[in-house]
Amino acid sequence: MPSATFLNLPPEKRERFLRAARAEFARVPYADASINRMIRAAGIPRGSFYMYFANKEELFFYILEVYHDQLAKAASQILRETGGDLFAVFVQLYDRLSAPLGLEHLTEMQAILRRNAGLQQGQLLRCIQLDEIVRQLLPLVDQSKLFLRAPEDLEDMFHILISVSGPALAAAAGGEAGPEARRRYLARLDLLRRGMQAPKNL
């Protein structure tokens, strides 16, 4: 997490620094990103960087956390627009991430994901506060559209859908998702929607 010093900066100075950092992470892979280039672009002394963040890694994951917050807000909006359709959230997020300018700073996020493709399956998503995001979205879901047997089923459904969708959303945001990838992803969602057990003969 950034320091209180960073969070208390005037908004324009904070955004100038983050803009420089995002541009650097979008330009080169994480290992090659330079703090010196970031601070030169932001017009701040090197000592200020370490008053804001402990190191480059902390800054990198803070930027990714901001992107994930934007995705959570987009998911909330989709749930409201679709009358609480849980599956529609993941389909629409996939399509928005695949399309240019679908979300704020999406072009930079796509570039960062492309530059750091090796991190997408694990480290890249570690900053998601998954339980908090699920808690925010649960009240917006129309439970009448789902087959729930127990109170915890809805939360478990969220976690399963996120597990299946995480790599697909990362690929979409990284510009790696073509028509066939979308078809396969929708097929997996449909499989989850339908269920995997054959209906019992009555």
MOWO-V105437 format. One record per pair of residues at least 12 apart in sequence whose ideal C-beta (glycine too) atoms are under 8 Angstrom apart, sorted by the first residue. I is the first residue (numbers start at 1). J is the second residue. Records with the same first field share a line. If there is no record, write none. Layout:
I=J, J
This chain:
1=58, 62
2=52, 53, 58, 59, 62
3=51, 52, 53
5=51, 52
6=51, 52, 53
9=52
16=42, 43
17=38, 42, 44, 52
18=63, 66
19=42
20=37, 38, 39, 41, 42
21=38, 42, 59, 63
22=63, 105, 108, 112
23=41, 108
24=37, 38, 41
25=60, 63, 112, 115, 116
26=108, 111, 112, 115
27=111, 115
28=115
29=115, 116
30=56, 60, 115, 116, 119
33=56, 60
35=49, 56
61=126, 127
62=127
63=112
64=112, 124, 127
65=127, 128, 129
67=105, 109
68=127, 128, 129, 133
70=103, 104, 105
71=93, 103, 169
72=133, 136, 137
74=93, 96, 103
75=89, 93, 133, 137
76=136, 137, 140
78=92, 93
79=137, 140, 141
80=140
83=142
84=140, 141, 142, 143, 145
85=142, 145
86=141, 142, 145, 146, 157, 158, 161
87=161, 189, 192, 193
89=137
90=161, 165, 169, 189
91=186, 189
93=165, 169
94=165, 168, 169, 172, 177, 182, 185
95=182
97=169, 172, 173, 177
98=172, 177, 182
106=173
109=173
110=173, 174, 175
113=170, 173, 174, 175
114=174, 175, 176
117=174, 176
120=167, 170, 171, 174
121=167, 170
124=170
125=166, 170
130=159, 162
134=155, 158, 159, 162
137=158
138=154, 155, 158
141=154
147=195
160=192
161=189, 192
164=188, 189, 192
165=185, 189
168=181, 185, 188
